[in-house]
Amino acid sequence: MMSFSRAPIVPVVRLAGPIGMATPLRPGLSLAGVSGALDRAFSMSKCEAVAVTINSPGGSPVQSNLIFRRIRQLATDKKKRVYVFCEDVAASGGYFIAIAGDEIYVDPSSIVGSIGVISATFGFDKALDRLGIERRLYTSGTAKSFLDPFAPERPEDVARLATIQREIHATFIAAVKERRAGKLTVADEDVFSGAFWTGSRARDLGLVDGVDDIRSRMQSLFGPKVKLKPVAMAGGGLLSKLRRLPAGEGMIGLLPGAGMKGLARDALATLEERAMWSRYGL
């Protein structure tokens, strides 16, 4: 009797885009958005491993940590090994998620690292003076107008922000040290400075385990017949919802704030997202 052996299947979860930034047109990565796909990937029977591809310039430290922790919880509960593959960028929060992998692989030209915290805003107080505009702001609580962009910068606000950033940075550093224990090859002040490197250099620094692509690596581990099974995210953004609308239903009703207001919000979010990618030359 002829017997047939099934090819091994490795589920693949793709995490792409800024983390935590969500608009109707461009949904960002969040635990709520990715947990369903992660649960399905880790629940596939007879799978020894789960592959995760990452292409993200970072974003919310909270969502980065939540996604990281969810991947590790599932890996422990299901007793499965996690292989992470970085594409164009796995920086800042993108790298935070990447260290959930038991092994991390990159392209030689991937951008990796940026283990730090950044905050940015604008100051409009001088512009208001020149335009003769009087700002009226009423608060209860001396710190409620923290870093108000329409008021002169206050040293105590800057000092408080620096403290918050140090605490967030410490959480990031602790996670990297735990997950990359014994692999980092440079001093803390160099690797945790917020700098970023190419994939090849990141391998030398111990931030990643090697230079390889997902198909080649999975074939080397599970044989040439291995099948990679993409696990889709549930739901989707506005564009995917529009494809499912009956003919005649328009875009405006789907936009929170209705119409131009919602579009303006998306335009600003798009500019902010573009700025995040451009930090890494993309």
Phi and psi in degrees as GROMACS dihedral restraints (atoms count N, CA, C in turn):
[ dihedral_restraints ]
;  ai    aj    ak    al  type     phi  dphi    fc
    3     4     5     6     1   -79.6    20    10
    4     5     6     7     1   135.0    20    10
    6     7     8     9     1  -112.9    20    10
    7     8     9    10     1   148.5    20    10
    9    10    11    12     1  -121.0    20    10
   10    11    12    13     1   130.4    20    10
   12    13    14    15     1  -105.3    20    10
   13    14    15    16     1   130.9    20    10
   15    16    17    18     1   -76.4    20    10
   16    17    18    19     1   142.0    20    10
   18    19    20    21     1   -69.4    20    10
   19    20    21    22     1   141.4    20    10
   21    22    23    24     1   -63.7    20    10
   22    23    24    25     1   145.1    20    10
   24    25    26    27     1  -119.1    20    10
   25    26    27    28     1   130.2    20    10
   27    28    29    30     1  -116.4    20    10
   28    29    30    31     1   117.5    20    10
   30    31    32    33     1   -69.9    20    10
   31    32    33    34     1   144.4    20    10
   33    34    35    36     1  -125.1    20    10
   34    35    36    37     1   123.8    20    10
   36    37    38    39     1  -108.1    20    10
   37    38    39    40     1   125.0    20    10
   39    40    41    42     1  -101.3    20    10
   40    41    42    43     1   121.6    20    10
   42    43    44    45     1  -113.1    20    10
   43    44    45    46     1   109.4    20    10
   45    46    47    48     1  -134.8    20    10
   46    47    48    49     1   138.4    20    10
   48    49    50    51     1   111.0    20    10
   49    50    51    52     1   172.0    20    10
   51    52    53    54     1   -60.9    20    10
   52    53    54    55     1   155.4    20    10
   54    55    56    57     1  -101.7    20    10
   55    56    57    58     1   124.6    20    10
   57    58    59    60     1    87.2    20    10
   58    59    60    61     1   -14.2    20    10
   60    61    62    63     1   -87.5    20    10
   61    62    63    64     1   113.2    20    10
   63    64    65    66     1  -127.3    20    10
   64    65    66    67     1   126.7    20    10
   66    67    68    69     1  -134.3    20    10
   67    68    69    70     1   164.9    20    10
   69    70    71    72     1   -56.4    20    10
   70    71    72    73     1   -37.9    20    10
   72    73    74    75     1   -82.7    20    10
   73    74    75    76     1   -29.7    20    10
   75    76    77    78     1  -134.9    20    10
   76    77    78    79     1    81.9    20    10
   78    79    80    81     1   -67.1    20    10
   79    80    81    82     1   132.5    20    10
   81    82    83    84     1   -88.4    20    10
   82    83    84    85     1   174.9    20    10
   84    85    86    87     1   -79.2    20    10
   85    86    87    88     1   131.9    20    10
   87    88    89    90     1  -149.7    20    10
   88    89    90    91     1   161.7    20    10
   90    91    92    93     1   -59.6    20    10
   91    92    93    94     1   -42.0    20    10
   93    94    95    96     1   -60.4    20    10
   94    95    96    97     1   -36.7    20    10
   96    97    98    99     1   -78.3    20    10
   97    98    99   100     1   -27.6    20    10
   99   100   101   102     1  -107.3    20    10
  100   101   102   103     1   -12.9    20    10
  102   103   104   105     1   -62.3    20    10
  103   104   105   106     1   -36.5    20    10
  105   106   107   108     1   -62.7    20    10
  106   107   108   109     1   -45.7    20    10
  108   109   110   111     1   -64.9    20    10
  109   110   111   112     1   -40.7    20    10
  111   112   113   114     1   -63.4    20    10
  112   113   114   115     1   -43.9    20    10
  114   115   116   117     1   -59.9    20    10
  115   116   117   118     1   -44.3    20    10
  117   118   119   120     1   -65.8    20    10
  118   119   120   121     1   -40.4    20    10
  120   121   122   123     1   -63.7    20    10
  121   122   123   124     1   -45.1    20    10
  123   124   125   126     1   -76.2    20    10
  124   125   126   127     1   -14.6    20    10
  126   127   128   129     1   -93.4    20    10
  127   128   129   130     1    -4.3    20    10
  129   130   131   132     1   -64.5    20    10
  130   131   132   133     1   129.2    20    10
  132   133   134   135     1   -69.8    20    10
  133   134   135   136     1   149.5    20    10
  135   136   137   138     1    63.2    20    10
  136   137   138   139     1    12.9    20    10
  138   139   140   141     1   -91.4    20    10
  139   140   141   142     1   121.8    20    10
  141   142   143   144     1   -79.9    20    10
  142   143   144   145     1   -17.8    20    10
  144   145   146   147     1  -147.1    20    10
  145   146   147   148     1   160.8    20    10
  147   148   149   150     1  -126.8    20    10
  148   149   150   151     1   134.3    20    10
  150   151   152   153     1  -103.8    20    10
  151   152   153   154     1   139.6    20    10
  153   154   155   156     1  -127.9    20    10
  154   155   156   157     1   125.2    20    10
  156   157   158   159     1  -102.2    20    10
  157   158   159   160     1   139.8    20    10
  159   160   161   162     1  -128.0    20    10
  160   161   162   163     1   132.4    20    10
  162   163   164   165     1  -142.9    20    10
  163   164   165   166     1    87.1    20    10
  165   166   167   168     1  -148.8    20    10
  166   167   168   169     1   136.0    20    10
  168   169   170   171     1   -86.4    20    10
  169   170   171   172     1     2.5    20    10
  171   172   173   174     1   107.8    20    10
  172   173   174   175     1  -160.2    20    10
  174   175   176   177     1   147.1    20    10
  175   176   177   178     1  -130.6    20    10
  177   178   179   180     1   -63.0    20    10
  178   179   180   181     1   123.5    20    10
  180   181   182   183     1   -67.1    20    10
  181   182   183   184     1   -30.6    20    10
  183   184   185   186     1   -67.7    20    10
  184   185   186   187     1   -50.9    20    10
  186   187   188   189     1   -64.7    20    10
  187   188   189   190     1   -34.9    20    10
  189   190   191   192     1   -60.2    20    10
  190   191   192   193     1   -47.0    20    10
  192   193   194   195     1   -66.6    20    10
  193   194   195   196     1   -40.0    20    10
  195   196   197   198     1   -64.1    20    10
  196   197   198   199     1   -42.8    20    10
  198   199   200   201     1   -66.9    20    10
  199   200   201   202     1   -43.8    20    10
  201   202   203   204     1   -54.6    20    10
  202   203   204   205     1   -49.8    20    10
  204   205   206   207     1   -66.4    20    10
  205   206   207   208     1   -36.0    20    10
  207   208   209   210     1   -65.3    20    10
  208   209   210   211     1   -41.6    20    10
  210   211   212   213     1   -61.4    20    10
  211   212   213   214     1   -44.2    20    10
  213   214   215   216     1   -67.4    20    10
  214   215   216   217     1   -38.4    20    10
  216   217   218   219     1   -60.8    20    10
  217   218   219   220     1   -46.3    20    10
  219   220   221   222     1   -65.2    20    10
  220   221   222   223     1   -41.0    20    10
  222   223   224   225     1   -61.1    20    10
  223   224   225   226     1   -40.6    20    10
  225   226   227   228     1   -70.9    20    10
  226   227   228   229     1   -46.7    20    10
  228   229   230   231     1   -64.1    20    10
  229   230   231   232     1   -41.1    20    10
  231   232   233   234     1   -92.9    20    10
  232   233   234   235     1    -4.2    20    10
  234   235   236   237     1    55.3    20    10
  235   236   237   238     1    52.5    20    10
  237   238   239   240     1  -126.1    20    10
  238   239   240   241     1   148.4    20    10
  240   241   242   243     1   -89.8    20    10
  241   242   243   244     1   141.5    20    10
  243   244   245   246     1  -110.0    20    10
  244   245   246   247     1   126.8    20    10
  246   247   248   249     1  -113.7    20    10
  247   248   249   250     1   123.1    20    10
  249   250   251   252     1  -107.4    20    10
  250   251   252   253     1   137.7    20    10
  252   253   254   255     1  -125.9    20    10
  253   254   255   256     1   116.5    20    10
  255   256   257   258     1   -88.7    20    10
  256   257   258   259     1   134.1    20    10
  258   259   260   261     1   -97.0    20    10
  259   260   261   262     1  -122.1    20    10
  261   262   263   264     1   -60.1    20    10
  262   263   264   265     1   -48.8    20    10
  264   265   266   267     1  -140.5    20    10
  265   266   267   268     1   134.1    20    10
  267   268   269   270     1  -135.6    20    10
  268   269   270   271     1    80.3    20    10
  270   271   272   273     1  -124.7    20    10
  271   272   273   274     1   152.7    20    10
  273   274   275   276     1    53.3    20    10
  274   275   276   277     1  -122.0    20    10
  276   277   278   279     1   -60.4    20    10
  277   278   279   280     1   -28.3    20    10
  279   280   281   282     1   -63.3    20    10
  280   281   282   283     1   -37.7    20    10
  282   283   284   285     1   -74.6    20    10
  283   284   285   286     1   -33.2    20    10
  285   286   287   288     1   -56.0    20    10
  286   287   288   289     1   -45.1    20    10
  288   289   290   291     1   -66.8    20    10
  289   290   291   292     1   -38.0    20    10
  291   292   293   294     1   -60.0    20    10
  292   293   294   295     1   -34.6    20    10
  294   295   296   297     1   -71.5    20    10
  295   296   297   298     1    -2.6    20    10
  297   298   299   300     1   -68.1    20    10
  298   299   300   301     1   -17.6    20    10
  300   301   302   303     1   -74.4    20    10
  301   302   303   304     1   142.6    20    10
  303   304   305   306     1   -70.3    20    10
  304   305   306   307     1   -29.1    20    10
  306   307   308   309     1  -138.8    20    10
  307   308   309   310     1   140.6    20    10
  309   310   311   312     1  -122.3    20    10
  310   311   312   313     1   129.6    20    10
  312   313   314   315     1  -124.6    20    10
  313   314   315   316     1   152.0    20    10
  315   316   317   318     1  -138.4    20    10
  316   317   318   319     1   165.3    20    10
  318   319   320   321     1   -84.4    20    10
  319   320   321   322     1   151.3    20    10
  321   322   323   324     1   -54.5    20    10
  322   323   324   325     1   -30.1    20    10
  324   325   326   327     1  -100.9    20    10
  325   326   327   328     1     7.0    20    10
  327   328   329   330     1   -59.9    20    10
  328   329   330   331     1   153.2    20    10
  330   331   332   333     1  -104.1    20    10
  331   332   333   334     1   124.7    20    10
  333   334   335   336     1  -134.5    20    10
  334   335   336   337     1   143.5    20    10
  336   337   338   339     1   119.5    20    10
  337   338   339   340     1  -126.3    20    10
  339   340   341   342     1    57.2    20    10
  340   341   342   343     1    50.6    20    10
  342   343   344   345     1   -82.2    20    10
  343   344   345   346     1    86.6    20    10
  345   346   347   348     1  -166.3    20    10
  346   347   348   349     1  -172.4    20    10
  348   349   350   351     1  -132.5    20    10
  349   350   351   352     1   136.6    20    10
  351   352   353   354     1  -133.4    20    10
  352   353   354   355     1   142.1    20    10
  354   355   356   357     1  -133.1    20    10
  355   356   357   358     1   144.1    20    10
  357   358   359   360     1  -144.0    20    10
  358   359   360   361     1   143.9    20    10
  360   361   362   363     1  -154.5    20    10
  361   362   363   364     1  -171.9    20    10
  363   364   365   366     1  -129.3    20    10
  364   365   366   367     1   160.6    20    10
  366   367   368   369     1  -118.8    20    10
  367   368   369   370     1   118.1    20    10
  369   370   371   372     1  -110.4    20    10
  370   371   372   373     1     6.5    20    10
  372   373   374   375     1   -62.9    20    10
  373   374   375   376     1   -39.2    20    10
  375   376   377   378     1   -69.7    20    10
  376   377   378   379     1   -35.2    20    10
  378   379   380   381     1   -64.7    20    10
  379   380   381   382     1   -39.5    20    10
  381   382   383   384     1   -62.9    20    10
  382   383   384   385     1   -40.4    20    10
  384   385   386   387     1   -62.0    20    10
  385   386   387   388     1   -44.1    20    10
  387   388   389   390     1   -65.9    20    10
  388   389   390   391     1   -33.7    20    10
  390   391   392   393     1   -85.9    20    10
  391   392   393   394     1    -5.2    20    10
  393   394   395   396     1    70.9    20    10
  394   395   396   397     1    30.0    20    10
  396   397   398   399     1   -97.4    20    10
  397   398   399   400     1   130.1    20    10
  399   400   401   402     1   -99.4    20    10
  400   401   402   403     1   121.9    20    10
  402   403   404   405     1   -90.4    20    10
  403   404   405   406     1   134.0    20    10
  405   406   407   408     1  -119.4    20    10
  406   407   408   409     1   112.6    20    10
  408   409   410   411     1  -128.8    20    10
  409   410   411   412     1   128.8    20    10
  411   412   413   414     1  -123.7    20    10
  412   413   414   415     1   125.6    20    10
  414   415   416   417     1  -133.6    20    10
  415   416   417   418     1   161.0    20    10
  417   418   419   420     1  -120.4    20    10
  418   419   420   421     1   110.6    20    10
  420   421   422   423     1   117.8    20    10
  421   422   423   424     1   126.6    20    10
  423   424   425   426     1   -68.1    20    10
  424   425   426   427     1   -22.6    20    10
  426   427   428   429     1  -102.8    20    10
  427   428   429   430     1     7.7    20    10
  429   430   431   432     1   -68.2    20    10
  430   431   432   433     1   -28.2    20    10
  432   433   434   435     1   -97.0    20    10
  433   434   435   436     1    35.0    20    10
  435   436   437   438     1   -52.9    20    10
  436   437   438   439     1   124.3    20    10
  438   439   440   441     1    54.7    20    10
  439   440   441   442     1    40.2    20    10
  441   442   443   444     1   -60.5    20    10
  442   443   444   445     1   117.9    20    10
  444   445   446   447     1   -69.4    20    10
  445   446   447   448     1   -11.7    20    10
  447   448   449   450     1   -99.9    20    10
  448   449   450   451     1     6.5    20    10
  450   451   452   453     1  -124.9    20    10
  451   452   453   454     1   156.9    20    10
  453   454   455   456     1   -57.5    20    10
  454   455   456   457     1   145.0    20    10
  456   457   458   459     1   -65.0    20    10
  457   458   459   460     1   134.9    20    10
  459   460   461   462     1  -106.4    20    10
  460   461   462   463     1   130.4    20    10
  462   463   464   465     1   -55.3    20    10
  463   464   465   466     1   -36.2    20    10
  465   466   467   468     1   -67.3    20    10
  466   467   468   469     1   -31.1    20    10
  468   469   470   471     1   -67.7    20    10
  469   470   471   472     1   -43.5    20    10
  471   472   473   474     1   -63.2    20    10
  472   473   474   475     1   -42.1    20    10
  474   475   476   477     1   -64.4    20    10
  475   476   477   478     1   -39.3    20    10
  477   478   479   480     1   -67.0    20    10
  478   479   480   481     1   -41.0    20    10
  480   481   482   483     1   -61.9    20    10
  481   482   483   484     1   -41.3    20    10
  483   484   485   486     1   -60.8    20    10
  484   485   486   487     1   -38.6    20    10
  486   487   488   489     1   -64.1    20    10
  487   488   489   490     1   -44.4    20    10
  489   490   491   492     1   -61.9    20    10
  490   491   492   493     1   -44.0    20    10
  492   493   494   495     1   -62.3    20    10
  493   494   495   496     1   -40.7    20    10
  495   496   497   498     1   -61.9    20    10
  496   497   498   499     1   -39.6    20    10
  498   499   500   501     1   -66.9    20    10
  499   500   501   502     1   -42.5    20    10
  501   502   503   504     1   -65.7    20    10
  502   503   504   505     1   -42.3    20    10
  504   505   506   507     1   -60.4    20    10
  505   506   507   508     1   -40.2    20    10
  507   508   509   510     1   -61.7    20    10
  508   509   510   511     1   -38.8    20    10
  510   511   512   513     1   -62.8    20    10
  511   512   513   514     1   -43.3    20    10
  513   514   515   516     1   -62.6    20    10
  514   515   516   517     1   -48.2    20    10
  516   517   518   519     1   -60.1    20    10
  517   518   519   520     1   -44.6    20    10
  519   520   521   522     1   -60.3    20    10
  520   521   522   523     1   -40.8    20    10
  522   523   524   525     1   -65.9    20    10
  523   524   525   526     1   -42.1    20    10
  525   526   527   528     1   -64.6    20    10
  526   527   528   529     1   -44.3    20    10
  528   529   530   531     1   -62.3    20    10
  529   530   531   532     1   -37.8    20    10
  531   532   533   534     1   -68.7    20    10
  532   533   534   535     1   -46.6    20    10
  534   535   536   537     1   -78.0    20    10
  535   536   537   538     1   -27.5    20    10
  537   538   539   540     1  -110.4    20    10
  538   539   540   541     1    26.3    20    10
  540   541   542   543     1   -57.5    20    10
  541   542   543   544     1   129.0    20    10
  543   544   545   546     1    80.5    20    10
  544   545   546   547     1    -0.5    20    10
  546   547   548   549     1  -110.5    20    10
  547   548   549   550     1   -26.5    20    10
  549   550   551   552     1   -69.4    20    10
  550   551   552   553     1   137.7    20    10
  552   553   554   555     1  -114.2    20    10
  553   554   555   556     1     3.3    20    10
  555   556   557   558     1  -127.5    20    10
  556   557   558   559     1   166.8    20    10
  558   559   560   561     1   -68.6    20    10
  559   560   561   562     1   154.1    20    10
  561   562   563   564     1   -54.9    20    10
  562   563   564   565     1   -43.0    20    10
  564   565   566   567     1   -64.6    20    10
  565   566   567   568     1   -20.1    20    10
  567   568   569   570     1   -87.9    20    10
  568   569   570   571     1   -48.4    20    10
  570   571   572   573     1   -76.9    20    10
  571   572   573   574     1   -26.5    20    10
  573   574   575   576     1  -104.6    20    10
  574   575   576   577     1    24.0    20    10
  576   577   578   579     1   -84.2    20    10
  577   578   579   580     1    -9.0    20    10
  579   580   581   582     1    94.7    20    10
  580   581   582   583     1    -2.1    20    10
  582   583   584   585     1   -71.8    20    10
  583   584   585   586     1   160.6    20    10
  585   586   587   588     1  -133.9    20    10
  586   587   588   589     1   159.5    20    10
  588   589   590   591     1  -138.8    20    10
  589   590   591   592     1   168.5    20    10
  591   592   593   594     1   -70.4    20    10
  592   593   594   595     1   163.9    20    10
  594   595   596   597     1   -59.4    20    10
  595   596   597   598     1   -40.8    20    10
  597   598   599   600     1   -61.2    20    10
  598   599   600   601     1   -44.9    20    10
  600   601   602   603     1   -69.3    20    10
  601   602   603   604     1   -36.8    20    10
  603   604   605   606     1   -61.2    20    10
  604   605   606   607     1   -34.8    20    10
  606   607   608   609     1   -63.4    20    10
  607   608   609   610     1   -44.2    20    10
  609   610   611   612     1   -63.7    20    10
  610   611   612   613     1   -32.8    20    10
  612   613   614   615     1   -80.2    20    10
  613   614   615   616     1   -12.0    20    10
  615   616   617   618     1    88.0    20    10
  616   617   618   619     1     8.9    20    10
  618   619   620   621     1   -73.1    20    10
  619   620   621   622     1   -27.4    20    10
  621   622   623   624     1  -133.7    20    10
  622   623   624   625     1   169.6    20    10
  624   625   626   627     1   -97.4    20    10
  625   626   627   628     1   -19.7    20    10
  627   628   629   630     1   179.9    20    10
  628   629   630   631     1   173.0    20    10
  630   631   632   633     1  -106.7    20    10
  631   632   633   634     1   114.7    20    10
  633   634   635   636     1  -168.0    20    10
  634   635   636   637     1   163.1    20    10
  636   637   638   639     1  -106.2    20    10
  637   638   639   640     1   162.5    20    10
  639   640   641   642     1   -62.1    20    10
  640   641   642   643     1   -43.5    20    10
  642   643   644   645     1   -67.8    20    10
  643   644   645   646     1   -45.4    20    10
  645   646   647   648     1   -61.5    20    10
  646   647   648   649     1   -43.1    20    10
  648   649   650   651     1   -67.2    20    10
  649   650   651   652     1   -43.4    20    10
  651   652   653   654     1   -66.3    20    10
  652   653   654   655     1   -36.4    20    10
  654   655   656   657     1   -65.8    20    10
  655   656   657   658     1   -37.7    20    10
  657   658   659   660     1   -67.9    20    10
  658   659   660   661     1   -28.8    20    10
  660   661   662   663     1   -89.2    20    10
  661   662   663   664     1   -38.4    20    10
  663   664   665   666     1  -119.7    20    10
  664   665   666   667     1     6.4    20    10
  666   667   668   669     1    99.2    20    10
  667   668   669   670     1   160.8    20    10
  669   670   671   672     1   -67.6    20    10
  670   671   672   673     1   -15.9    20    10
  672   673   674   675     1   -94.4    20    10
  673   674   675   676     1     4.4    20    10
  675   676   677   678     1   -57.7    20    10
  676   677   678   679     1   141.4    20    10
  678   679   680   681     1  -112.4    20    10
  679   680   681   682     1   132.8    20    10
  681   682   683   684     1   -96.4    20    10
  682   683   684   685     1   121.6    20    10
  684   685   686   687     1  -110.6    20    10
  685   686   687   688     1   105.1    20    10
  687   688   689   690     1   -63.4    20    10
  688   689   690   691     1   137.7    20    10
  690   691   692   693     1  -110.8    20    10
  691   692   693   694     1   111.7    20    10
  693   694   695   696     1   -76.5    20    10
  694   695   696   697     1   149.8    20    10
  696   697   698   699     1   -74.4    20    10
  697   698   699   700     1   149.3    20    10
  699   700   701   702     1   -78.4    20    10
  700   701   702   703     1   154.5    20    10
  702   703   704   705     1    73.5    20    10
  703   704   705   706     1  -120.4    20    10
  705   706   707   708     1   129.4    20    10
  706   707   708   709     1   178.1    20    10
  708   709   710   711     1   -85.5    20    10
  709   710   711   712     1  -168.7    20    10
  711   712   713   714     1   -62.7    20    10
  712   713   714   715     1   -39.5    20    10
  714   715   716   717     1   -63.3    20    10
  715   716   717   718     1   -40.6    20    10
  717   718   719   720     1   -67.9    20    10
  718   719   720   721     1   -33.1    20    10
  720   721   722   723     1   -68.3    20    10
  721   722   723   724     1   -37.8    20    10
  723   724   725   726     1   -61.9    20    10
  724   725   726   727     1   -34.9    20    10
  726   727   728   729     1   -64.4    20    10
  727   728   729   730     1   -25.3    20    10
  729   730   731   732     1   -94.2    20    10
  730   731   732   733     1    -3.9    20    10
  732   733   734   735     1   -73.4    20    10
  733   734   735   736     1   144.0    20    10
  735   736   737   738     1   -63.2    20    10
  736   737   738   739     1   152.5    20    10
  738   739   740   741     1   -57.4    20    10
  739   740   741   742     1   136.9    20    10
  741   742   743   744     1   100.6    20    10
  742   743   744   745     1   -19.7    20    10
  744   745   746   747     1   -83.5    20    10
  745   746   747   748     1   134.0    20    10
  747   748   749   750     1  -100.6    20    10
  748   749   750   751     1  -177.5    20    10
  750   751   752   753     1   -80.0    20    10
  751   752   753   754     1   -34.8    20    10
  753   754   755   756     1   -60.3    20    10
  754   755   756   757     1   -39.2    20    10
  756   757   758   759     1   -65.5    20    10
  757   758   759   760     1   -19.3    20    10
  759   760   761   762     1   -87.3    20    10
  760   761   762   763     1   -11.5    20    10
  762   763   764   765     1   -89.6    20    10
  763   764   765   766     1   119.8    20    10
  765   766   767   768     1   -58.3    20    10
  766   767   768   769     1   138.3    20    10
  768   769   770   771     1    84.9    20    10
  769   770   771   772     1    -7.6    20    10
  771   772   773   774     1    60.6    20    10
  772   773   774   775     1   124.3    20    10
  774   775   776   777     1    64.9    20    10
  775   776   777   778     1  -131.9    20    10
  777   778   779   780     1   -63.0    20    10
  778   779   780   781     1   -31.6    20    10
  780   781   782   783     1   -62.4    20    10
  781   782   783   784     1   -45.3    20    10
  783   784   785   786     1   -66.9    20    10
  784   785   786   787     1   -39.1    20    10
  786   787   788   789     1   -64.3    20    10
  787   788   789   790     1   -39.2    20    10
  789   790   791   792     1   -63.3    20    10
  790   791   792   793     1   -40.8    20    10
  792   793   794   795     1   -62.8    20    10
  793   794   795   796     1   -41.7    20    10
  795   796   797   798     1   -65.7    20    10
  796   797   798   799     1   -37.4    20    10
  798   799   800   801     1   -63.1    20    10
  799   800   801   802     1   -42.6    20    10
  801   802   803   804     1   -65.3    20    10
  802   803   804   805     1   -40.9    20    10
  804   805   806   807     1   -64.4    20    10
  805   806   807   808     1   -36.3    20    10
  807   808   809   810     1   -64.9    20    10
  808   809   810   811     1   -40.7    20    10
  810   811   812   813     1   -63.9    20    10
  811   812   813   814     1   -41.3    20    10
  813   814   815   816     1   -64.9    20    10
  814   815   816   817     1   -41.2    20    10
  816   817   818   819     1   -63.6    20    10
  817   818   819   820     1   -41.8    20    10
  819   820   821   822     1   -60.1    20    10
  820   821   822   823     1   -39.7    20    10
  822   823   824   825     1   -64.6    20    10
  823   824   825   826     1   -36.5    20    10
  825   826   827   828     1   -63.6    20    10
  826   827   828   829     1   -45.0    20    10
  828   829   830   831     1   -67.0    20    10
  829   830   831   832     1   -38.2    20    10
  831   832   833   834     1   -67.4    20    10
  832   833   834   835     1   -21.8    20    10
  834   835   836   837     1   -58.5    20    10
  835   836   837   838     1   -25.3    20    10
  837   838   839   840     1  -108.2    20    10
  838   839   840   841     1    19.5    20    10
  840   841   842   843     1    77.0    20    10
  841   842   843   844     1    21.0    20    10
